Amino acid sequence: MTGGSEAWARIPVLTAASVALLLVLAGCGGAGSHESASPASPSPSSAAAGAHEKFQPTPADFREIKTLLARQARALLHHDRAAFLATVDHEQPALLKQQRTLYDNITQLPLASLSYGVDTSGALVPADVPGDDPLLHPTVVEHLQLVGTFDRPVSNPVDETFVRRHGRWLLGSESEAKEADHFDTPQERPWFGVPIVAEHVGPMTVLVDRSQADNLAGLTTAVQDDIAYDAQLLGVPASSKILVDATTNGLSLNFSSLSQEEAAAVTFGVTSTGLAGHVIKVNPHTVDQVVNDEGIMRHELTHYLLESYNGYLPKWLSEGVAAWVQYYPDDFSRWQVPADLYDRLMRADHTLPILGLFNEDPSLNYPISQAAVSWLVAHYGVAKLLDLMRAYRTHYTDANVDALTPKLLRQVYGVTPAEVTDGAWALLAQFAH
């Protein structure tokens, strides 16, 4: 994960990954808000529930909903706009506009497959749909796979209420959860919301808001170049099986659990029955920064290229190697940091940051981690660092990977954590301040 900030001037070093450059988007609001979704998808109300509470769905109703969604999927796969819009309630202009945008967005994607699952065991409280016609709000899951980008479909909950008009079911409302921990929050669904444009190059898919279409080519080229750079530096195979999402659709991703500052970019995996693929979510408000500051994307692509070790490494190692790549070659004496940050670094305990405490003070823990990895690479090389990652993966037993650090540093390098931190602080002391 990377972040950026203009809180202090500095030659591009800890701009993103070290959190010292956290970008505070004052007054921007949530990056994941959907202006187009709100008027088409009002929240459920007690009045709406009362107006329709006498309706009891039958198995036949659920079968009809499944048939309708299958028609939608076929229409999207075959680019049949009329067939898709025929499944939508035409008595709601805002909903029609929303669904036209969804159609336009999805039909730009390199679709390998698309289907919808419907839970027929029960129904949720329906959204407030105009009129007194029967409503049905089943649990619906969208399964969408992109050619090359994802190995299998990504599964996302879809919050849809259906209305039975003149004896047939139609889509009556679609909305998206606004809280990251809500039960029906999608993992990643950037095709729902505002209009987007897409580019598919090899296995990679890149998405930006239509209003930012001028940034699409530059972002795509930057990612391609940085994949090649990272792979060569790390000595790992290059791969571009990734979705780069720079849209304002979806929920904003906070830099840490203790901060509302937003990252410049963040990397994560998406799943269905297993891992489906990887996404780099680029802060849509800082696309220019990401394109012009090559270190930001190099940091995130390090996480992606080293994905086979994800989940097995301590935080200091996973973030430290990404920061090392971001700022390579890392001559610490070239970098200017604020005096108060320098003082805090020098007074900090000479320990490797552990997972549970890392995000409590990322402005310290990112540079500490970077310095630790820089010291290891300077003395033993990159290949040895990959050996350390393999050792963590081999010896992994549970989430407490920090407990393995003394053993594995001794096994791979013949050093102690204290020797590593002494080396790291010798580098940190070189900061200009």
Secondary structure, DSSP 8 states (H G I E B T S, - for coil): -EE---SS--SSSSSSTTSTT-B--TT---TT--TTHHHHS----HHHHHHHTT----HHHHHHHHHHHHHHHHHHHTT-HHHHHTTB-TT-HHHHHHHHHHHHHHTTS-EEEEEEEEETT--------SSSS-EE--EEEEEEEETTT-SS-EEEEEEEEEEEETTEEEEEEEE--SSTTSTT--SS-TTSSS-EEEEEETTEEEEEEGGGGGGHHHHHHHHHHHHHHHHHHHT------EEEEESS-S---EEETTEEEEEEEEEEEEESSSEEEEEEEE-GGGHHHHHH-HHHHHHHHHHHHTGGGTTTS-HHHHHHHHHHHHT-S--GGG-B--HHHHHHHHHS-SS---HHHHTTSHHHHHHHHHHHHHHHHHHH-HHHHHHHHHHHHHH--SS-GGGGHHHHHHHHTS--HHHHHHHHHHHHTT-B-
